[in-house]
Amino acid sequence: MTAGEPLVRWDWVLSHLGDIQTRLAEHLVLTGLALLIGFGLSFALSLAIRRYPFLYEPVTWGTGVLYAIPSLALFAMLVPFTGLSLLTAEIGLVSYTLLILIRNTVSGLRSVPPDVKEAAIGMGYSSGQLLWRVELPLALAVIVAGLRVAAVTTIGLTTVTALIGQGGLGFFILDGIQRFFSTPLIVGAVLSVALGVAADGAFVLIQRWATPWARVGG
């Protein structure tokens, strides 16, 4: 950026709308895959913890270690094994979702009042029916809250995957830094923040739609 040059060159933005759309789509795919895989793994682990409570400490310890590793260091450790690939990006992104999602899912399941579970068992509910028809509906608000945090966190972390050639909005941020050109940097940063806000709002709407009894109770 040179003296006198505007912070954002709108002519550059207008001439790169197609590229911006492509990078935004890449960011959504990277984030969506990470959340989908992360939720699947965390849900399976949470069910294992529900059945065997002693697993909670080792599982959260292991996922906590992964969460504590800086993203750049984690990607650097993965590259020799999986290369500059989508797999490398997803392993890193999924790793950061697990602790958040497991803690919230387990907390949600454990927050179901014991008398409610006892009443369901007294009505003849099996373990599976108790989970799907009682525990999960009542735990849904806490689980979605974890998804909100995981989604916003993952959207931010996905910008780092540009360093291993996986595109996304981080491509613009990296390009702006390398060329000392503020326009793509600002475009990438602003769209990442906007995407995070939109994702958070979307999960709020999903939570309200999926838990209508919470609105009535309020």
Phi and psi in degrees as GROMACS dihedral restraints (atoms count N, CA, C in turn):
[ dihedral_restraints ]
;  ai    aj    ak    al  type     phi  dphi    fc
    3     4     5     6     1  -101.4    20    10
    4     5     6     7     1   163.3    20    10
    6     7     8     9     1   -60.2    20    10
    7     8     9    10     1   135.4    20    10
    9    10    11    12     1    87.3    20    10
   10    11    12    13     1   -11.2    20    10
   12    13    14    15     1   -78.4    20    10
   13    14    15    16     1   136.6    20    10
   15    16    17    18     1   -65.0    20    10
   16    17    18    19     1   154.3    20    10
   18    19    20    21     1   -63.1    20    10
   19    20    21    22     1   -39.1    20    10
   21    22    23    24     1  -125.7    20    10
   22    23    24    25     1   122.5    20    10
   24    25    26    27     1   -92.9    20    10
   25    26    27    28     1   105.1    20    10
   27    28    29    30     1   -69.6    20    10
   28    29    30    31     1   -24.7    20    10
   30    31    32    33     1   -64.8    20    10
   31    32    33    34     1   -36.2    20    10
   33    34    35    36     1   -66.4    20    10
   34    35    36    37     1   -43.3    20    10
   36    37    38    39     1   -60.8    20    10
   37    38    39    40     1   -46.9    20    10
   39    40    41    42     1   -65.0    20    10
   40    41    42    43     1   -34.7    20    10
   42    43    44    45     1   -80.7    20    10
   43    44    45    46     1    -8.6    20    10
   45    46    47    48     1  -119.8    20    10
   46    47    48    49     1    23.1    20    10
   48    49    50    51     1   -59.9    20    10
   49    50    51    52     1   -39.3    20    10
   51    52    53    54     1   -63.3    20    10
   52    53    54    55     1   -43.1    20    10
   54    55    56    57     1   -66.1    20    10
   55    56    57    58     1   -39.5    20    10
   57    58    59    60     1   -62.7    20    10
   58    59    60    61     1   -42.6    20    10
   60    61    62    63     1   -62.6    20    10
   61    62    63    64     1   -41.4    20    10
   63    64    65    66     1   -63.5    20    10
   64    65    66    67     1   -46.5    20    10
   66    67    68    69     1   -66.7    20    10
   67    68    69    70     1   -35.2    20    10
   69    70    71    72     1   -64.8    20    10
   70    71    72    73     1   -42.2    20    10
   72    73    74    75     1   -63.4    20    10
   73    74    75    76     1   -41.6    20    10
   75    76    77    78     1   -59.7    20    10
   76    77    78    79     1   -41.8    20    10
   78    79    80    81     1   -63.7    20    10
   79    80    81    82     1   -41.7    20    10
   81    82    83    84     1   -65.3    20    10
   82    83    84    85     1   -40.9    20    10
   84    85    86    87     1   -65.4    20    10
   85    86    87    88     1   -47.3    20    10
   87    88    89    90     1   -59.7    20    10
   88    89    90    91     1   -45.5    20    10
   90    91    92    93     1   -68.3    20    10
   91    92    93    94     1   -44.8    20    10
   93    94    95    96     1   -61.4    20    10
   94    95    96    97     1   -44.2    20    10
   96    97    98    99     1   -61.4    20    10
   97    98    99   100     1   -44.3    20    10
   99   100   101   102     1   -61.8    20    10
  100   101   102   103     1   -43.8    20    10
  102   103   104   105     1   -67.7    20    10
  103   104   105   106     1   -40.5    20    10
  105   106   107   108     1   -64.8    20    10
  106   107   108   109     1   -49.2    20    10
  108   109   110   111     1   -67.6    20    10
  109   110   111   112     1   -43.3    20    10
  111   112   113   114     1   -61.2    20    10
  112   113   114   115     1   -42.0    20    10
  114   115   116   117     1   -67.4    20    10
  115   116   117   118     1   -39.6    20    10
  117   118   119   120     1   -61.1    20    10
  118   119   120   121     1   -46.4    20    10
  120   121   122   123     1   -66.1    20    10
  121   122   123   124     1   -44.4    20    10
  123   124   125   126     1   -67.5    20    10
  124   125   126   127     1   -35.1    20    10
  126   127   128   129     1   -66.6    20    10
  127   128   129   130     1   -42.8    20    10
  129   130   131   132     1   -62.8    20    10
  130   131   132   133     1   -43.6    20    10
  132   133   134   135     1   -66.2    20    10
  133   134   135   136     1   -36.4    20    10
  135   136   137   138     1   -66.3    20    10
  136   137   138   139     1   -37.5    20    10
  138   139   140   141     1   -67.3    20    10
  139   140   141   142     1   -36.8    20    10
  141   142   143   144     1   -64.0    20    10
  142   143   144   145     1   -39.9    20    10
  144   145   146   147     1   -67.3    20    10
  145   146   147   148     1   -37.5    20    10
  147   148   149   150     1   -58.8    20    10
  148   149   150   151     1   -38.7    20    10
  150   151   152   153     1   -80.8    20    10
  151   152   153   154     1   -38.3    20    10
  153   154   155   156     1  -126.1    20    10
  154   155   156   157     1    85.3    20    10
  156   157   158   159     1   -55.6    20    10
  157   158   159   160     1   -26.2    20    10
  159   160   161   162     1   -65.1    20    10
  160   161   162   163     1   -14.1    20    10
  162   163   164   165     1   -75.8    20    10
  163   164   165   166     1   -16.0    20    10
  165   166   167   168     1   -58.4    20    10
  166   167   168   169     1   -48.9    20    10
  168   169   170   171     1   -62.0    20    10
  169   170   171   172     1   -52.3    20    10
  171   172   173   174     1   -64.2    20    10
  172   173   174   175     1   -36.2    20    10
  174   175   176   177     1   -67.5    20    10
  175   176   177   178     1   -46.8    20    10
  177   178   179   180     1   -69.7    20    10
  178   179   180   181     1   -30.1    20    10
  180   181   182   183     1   -65.4    20    10
  181   182   183   184     1   -46.6    20    10
  183   184   185   186     1   -63.7    20    10
  184   185   186   187     1   -45.5    20    10
  186   187   188   189     1   -70.5    20    10
  187   188   189   190     1   -28.2    20    10
  189   190   191   192     1   -67.4    20    10
  190   191   192   193     1   -37.5    20    10
  192   193   194   195     1   -62.6    20    10
  193   194   195   196     1   -44.5    20    10
  195   196   197   198     1   -62.0    20    10
  196   197   198   199     1   -40.5    20    10
  198   199   200   201     1   -66.6    20    10
  199   200   201   202     1   -29.0    20    10
  201   202   203   204     1   -81.4    20    10
  202   203   204   205     1   -15.3    20    10
  204   205   206   207     1   -74.5    20    10
  205   206   207   208     1   127.1    20    10
  207   208   209   210     1   -57.0    20    10
  208   209   210   211     1   143.0    20    10
  210   211   212   213     1   -58.2    20    10
  211   212   213   214     1   -43.6    20    10
  213   214   215   216     1   -63.1    20    10
  214   215   216   217     1   -40.0    20    10
  216   217   218   219     1   -66.2    20    10
  217   218   219   220     1   -39.7    20    10
  219   220   221   222     1   -65.1    20    10
  220   221   222   223     1   -44.6    20    10
  222   223   224   225     1   -63.0    20    10
  223   224   225   226     1   -39.6    20    10
  225   226   227   228     1   -62.9    20    10
  226   227   228   229     1   -36.7    20    10
  228   229   230   231     1   -71.2    20    10
  229   230   231   232     1   -30.9    20    10
  231   232   233   234     1   -81.3    20    10
  232   233   234   235     1   -32.3    20    10
  234   235   236   237     1   -53.7    20    10
  235   236   237   238     1   -43.5    20    10
  237   238   239   240     1   -60.9    20    10
  238   239   240   241     1   -22.2    20    10
  240   241   242   243     1  -100.1    20    10
  241   242   243   244     1   -39.2    20    10
  243   244   245   246     1  -116.4    20    10
  244   245   246   247     1    -1.4    20    10
  246   247   248   249     1    72.7    20    10
  247   248   249   250     1  -174.0    20    10
  249   250   251   252     1   -85.1    20    10
  250   251   252   253     1    73.1    20    10
  252   253   254   255     1  -128.4    20    10
  253   254   255   256     1   170.7    20    10
  255   256   257   258     1   -62.0    20    10
  256   257   258   259     1   -35.9    20    10
  258   259   260   261     1   -60.0    20    10
  259   260   261   262     1   -43.2    20    10
  261   262   263   264     1   -60.3    20    10
  262   263   264   265     1   -45.9    20    10
  264   265   266   267     1   -61.6    20    10
  265   266   267   268     1   -45.1    20    10
  267   268   269   270     1   -70.3    20    10
  268   269   270   271     1   -37.9    20    10
  270   271   272   273     1   -59.9    20    10
  271   272   273   274     1   -44.3    20    10
  273   274   275   276     1   -64.3    20    10
  274   275   276   277     1   -47.6    20    10
  276   277   278   279     1   -66.6    20    10
  277   278   279   280     1   -42.7    20    10
  279   280   281   282     1   -62.1    20    10
  280   281   282   283     1   -38.7    20    10
  282   283   284   285     1   -57.3    20    10
  283   284   285   286     1   -34.9    20    10
  285   286   287   288     1   -80.9    20    10
  286   287   288   289     1   -11.5    20    10
  288   289   290   291     1   -89.1    20    10
  289   290   291   292     1   -24.1    20    10
  291   292   293   294     1   -62.9    20    10
  292   293   294   295     1   -48.5    20    10
  294   295   296   297     1   -60.4    20    10
  295   296   297   298     1   -46.2    20    10
  297   298   299   300     1   -61.4    20    10
  298   299   300   301     1   -48.4    20    10
  300   301   302   303     1   -71.4    20    10
  301   302   303   304     1   -39.0    20    10
  303   304   305   306     1   -65.0    20    10
  304   305   306   307     1   -46.7    20    10
  306   307   308   309     1   -59.4    20    10
  307   308   309   310     1   -44.6    20    10
  309   310   311   312     1   -70.6    20    10
  310   311   312   313     1   -39.3    20    10
  312   313   314   315     1   -65.2    20    10
  313   314   315   316     1   -46.5    20    10
  315   316   317   318     1   -64.5    20    10
  316   317   318   319     1   -42.6    20    10
  318   319   320   321     1   -61.7    20    10
  319   320   321   322     1   -40.6    20    10
  321   322   323   324     1   -63.0    20    10
  322   323   324   325     1   -45.3    20    10
  324   325   326   327     1   -65.1    20    10
  325   326   327   328     1   -37.6    20    10
  327   328   329   330     1   -76.2    20    10
  328   329   330   331     1   -15.0    20    10
  330   331   332   333     1   -81.8    20    10
  331   332   333   334     1    -8.6    20    10
  333   334   335   336     1   -67.4    20    10
  334   335   336   337     1   125.3    20    10
  336   337   338   339     1   -56.9    20    10
  337   338   339   340     1   134.6    20    10
  339   340   341   342     1   -56.9    20    10
  340   341   342   343     1   -36.2    20    10
  342   343   344   345     1   -66.8    20    10
  343   344   345   346     1   -30.1    20    10
  345   346   347   348     1   -67.0    20    10
  346   347   348   349     1   -43.8    20    10
  348   349   350   351     1   -65.5    20    10
  349   350   351   352     1   -40.2    20    10
  351   352   353   354     1   -63.8    20    10
  352   353   354   355     1   -38.9    20    10
  354   355   356   357     1   -64.7    20    10
  355   356   357   358     1   -41.4    20    10
  357   358   359   360     1   -64.9    20    10
  358   359   360   361     1   -42.8    20    10
  360   361   362   363     1   -63.8    20    10
  361   362   363   364     1   -39.3    20    10
  363   364   365   366     1   -63.5    20    10
  364   365   366   367     1   -26.9    20    10
  366   367   368   369     1   -83.4    20    10
  367   368   369   370     1     0.0    20    10
  369   370   371   372     1    95.6    20    10
  370   371   372   373     1    13.9    20    10
  372   373   374   375     1   -68.0    20    10
  373   374   375   376     1   136.7    20    10
  375   376   377   378     1   -78.8    20    10
  376   377   378   379     1   173.5    20    10
  378   379   380   381     1   -60.5    20    10
  379   380   381   382     1   -40.7    20    10
  381   382   383   384     1   -66.9    20    10
  382   383   384   385     1   -42.7    20    10
  384   385   386   387     1   -65.0    20    10
  385   386   387   388     1   -39.2    20    10
  387   388   389   390     1   -60.2    20    10
  388   389   390   391     1   -41.4    20    10
  390   391   392   393     1   -66.5    20    10
  391   392   393   394     1   -53.9    20    10
  393   394   395   396     1   -79.6    20    10
  394   395   396   397     1   -28.9    20    10
  396   397   398   399     1  -103.3    20    10
  397   398   399   400     1   -14.0    20    10
  399   400   401   402     1  -124.6    20    10
  400   401   402   403     1   -60.7    20    10
  402   403   404   405     1   -66.9    20    10
  403   404   405   406     1   -50.6    20    10
  405   406   407   408     1   -63.8    20    10
  406   407   408   409     1   -45.2    20    10
  408   409   410   411     1   -58.0    20    10
  409   410   411   412     1   -40.8    20    10
  411   412   413   414     1   -74.9    20    10
  412   413   414   415     1   -24.5    20    10
  414   415   416   417     1   -89.9    20    10
  415   416   417   418     1    -5.3    20    10
  417   418   419   420     1   -58.7    20    10
  418   419   420   421     1   -40.0    20    10
  420   421   422   423     1   -61.5    20    10
  421   422   423   424     1   -42.1    20    10
  423   424   425   426     1   -69.6    20    10
  424   425   426   427     1   -38.8    20    10
  426   427   428   429     1   -64.4    20    10
  427   428   429   430     1   -44.6    20    10
  429   430   431   432     1   -65.2    20    10
  430   431   432   433     1   -35.1    20    10
  432   433   434   435     1   -60.2    20    10
  433   434   435   436     1   -39.5    20    10
  435   436   437   438     1   -65.5    20    10
  436   437   438   439     1   -38.9    20    10
  438   439   440   441     1   -64.1    20    10
  439   440   441   442     1   -36.1    20    10
  441   442   443   444     1   -61.2    20    10
  442   443   444   445     1   -48.0    20    10
  444   445   446   447     1   -64.8    20    10
  445   446   447   448     1   -44.0    20    10
  447   448   449   450     1   -63.5    20    10
  448   449   450   451     1   -39.2    20    10
  450   451   452   453     1   -64.7    20    10
  451   452   453   454     1   -48.5    20    10
  453   454   455   456     1   -64.1    20    10
  454   455   456   457     1   -41.9    20    10
  456   457   458   459     1   -62.8    20    10
  457   458   459   460     1   -44.5    20    10
  459   460   461   462     1   -67.1    20    10
  460   461   462   463     1   -38.3    20    10
  462   463   464   465     1   -59.6    20    10
  463   464   465   466     1   -41.9    20    10
  465   466   467   468     1   -66.8    20    10
  466   467   468   469     1   -43.2    20    10
  468   469   470   471     1   -69.3    20    10
  469   470   471   472     1   -27.6    20    10
  471   472   473   474     1   -61.8    20    10
  472   473   474   475     1   -25.8    20    10
  474   475   476   477     1   -62.0    20    10
  475   476   477   478     1   -27.5    20    10
  477   478   479   480     1   -71.1    20    10
  478   479   480   481     1   -24.1    20    10
  480   481   482   483     1   -65.1    20    10
  481   482   483   484     1   -14.2    20    10
  483   484   485   486     1   -61.7    20    10
  484   485   486   487     1   -26.6    20    10
  486   487   488   489     1   -67.8    20    10
  487   488   489   490     1   -20.3    20    10
  489   490   491   492     1  -110.5    20    10
  490   491   492   493     1    22.9    20    10
  492   493   494   495     1    77.7    20    10
  493   494   495   496     1    22.2    20    10
  495   496   497   498     1  -100.9    20    10
  496   497   498   499     1    11.9    20    10
  498   499   500   501     1    68.6    20    10
  499   500   501   502     1  -137.1    20    10
  501   502   503   504     1    76.5    20    10
  502   503   504   505     1  -175.6    20    10
  504   505   506   507     1   -67.5    20    10
  505   506   507   508     1   -19.6    20    10
  507   508   509   510     1   -62.0    20    10
  508   509   510   511     1   -22.2    20    10
  510   511   512   513     1   -58.1    20    10
  511   512   513   514     1   -43.3    20    10
  513   514   515   516     1   -68.5    20    10
  514   515   516   517     1   -39.4    20    10
  516   517   518   519     1   -63.6    20    10
  517   518   519   520     1   -45.5    20    10
  519   520   521   522     1   -64.7    20    10
  520   521   522   523     1   -41.3    20    10
  522   523   524   525     1   -63.2    20    10
  523   524   525   526     1   -42.8    20    10
  525   526   527   528     1   -64.4    20    10
  526   527   528   529     1   -39.3    20    10
  528   529   530   531     1   -66.8    20    10
  529   530   531   532     1   -44.3    20    10
  531   532   533   534     1   -66.4    20    10
  532   533   534   535     1   -33.6    20    10
  534   535   536   537     1  -101.6    20    10
  535   536   537   538     1     3.2    20    10
  537   538   539   540     1    52.6    20    10
  538   539   540   541     1    44.2    20    10
  540   541   542   543     1  -121.3    20    10
  541   542   543   544     1   111.7    20    10
  543   544   545   546     1   -72.3    20    10
  544   545   546   547     1   -27.2    20    10
  546   547   548   549     1   -60.1    20    10
  547   548   549   550     1   -56.0    20    10
  549   550   551   552     1   -63.2    20    10
  550   551   552   553     1   -33.0    20    10
  552   553   554   555     1   -61.6    20    10
  553   554   555   556     1   -47.2    20    10
  555   556   557   558     1   -67.6    20    10
  556   557   558   559     1   -40.2    20    10
  558   559   560   561     1   -59.3    20    10
  559   560   561   562     1   -47.9    20    10
  561   562   563   564     1   -63.0    20    10
  562   563   564   565     1   -43.1    20    10
  564   565   566   567     1   -68.2    20    10
  565   566   567   568     1   -46.5    20    10
  567   568   569   570     1   -64.9    20    10
  568   569   570   571     1   -42.3    20    10
  570   571   572   573     1   -67.5    20    10
  571   572   573   574     1   -34.1    20    10
  573   574   575   576     1   -64.1    20    10
  574   575   576   577     1   -44.8    20    10
  576   577   578   579     1   -64.2    20    10
  577   578   579   580     1   -44.1    20    10
  579   580   581   582     1   -62.7    20    10
  580   581   582   583     1   -38.6    20    10
  582   583   584   585     1   -65.8    20    10
  583   584   585   586     1   -39.0    20    10
  585   586   587   588     1   -63.6    20    10
  586   587   588   589     1   -43.8    20    10
  588   589   590   591     1   -63.8    20    10
  589   590   591   592     1   -42.6    20    10
  591   592   593   594     1   -64.4    20    10
  592   593   594   595     1   -41.7    20    10
  594   595   596   597     1   -64.1    20    10
  595   596   597   598     1   -42.5    20    10
  597   598   599   600     1   -62.2    20    10
  598   599   600   601     1   -44.4    20    10
  600   601   602   603     1   -63.3    20    10
  601   602   603   604     1   -37.9    20    10
  603   604   605   606     1   -64.2    20    10
  604   605   606   607     1   -41.2    20    10
  606   607   608   609     1   -68.8    20    10
  607   608   609   610     1   -32.3    20    10
  609   610   611   612     1   -62.3    20    10
  610   611   612   613     1   -44.5    20    10
  612   613   614   615     1   -64.9    20    10
  613   614   615   616     1   -40.0    20    10
  615   616   617   618     1   -62.7    20    10
  616   617   618   619     1   -41.8    20    10
  618   619   620   621     1   -62.4    20    10
  619   620   621   622     1   -43.3    20    10
  621   622   623   624     1   -65.8    20    10
  622   623   624   625     1   -38.1    20    10
  624   625   626   627     1   -68.8    20    10
  625   626   627   628     1   -39.2    20    10
  627   628   629   630     1   -81.9    20    10
  628   629   630   631     1   -16.6    20    10
  630   631   632   633     1  -127.5    20    10
  631   632   633   634     1    65.3    20    10
  633   634   635   636     1   -63.1    20    10
  634   635   636   637     1   -26.5    20    10
  636   637   638   639     1   -66.2    20    10
  637   638   639   640     1   -26.6    20    10
  639   640   641   642     1   -66.7    20    10
  640   641   642   643     1   -38.0    20    10
  642   643   644   645     1   -67.7    20    10
  643   644   645   646     1   -41.1    20    10
  645   646   647   648     1   -65.1    20    10
  646   647   648   649     1   -41.2    20    10
  648   649   650   651     1   -65.0    20    10
  649   650   651   652     1   -35.4    20    10
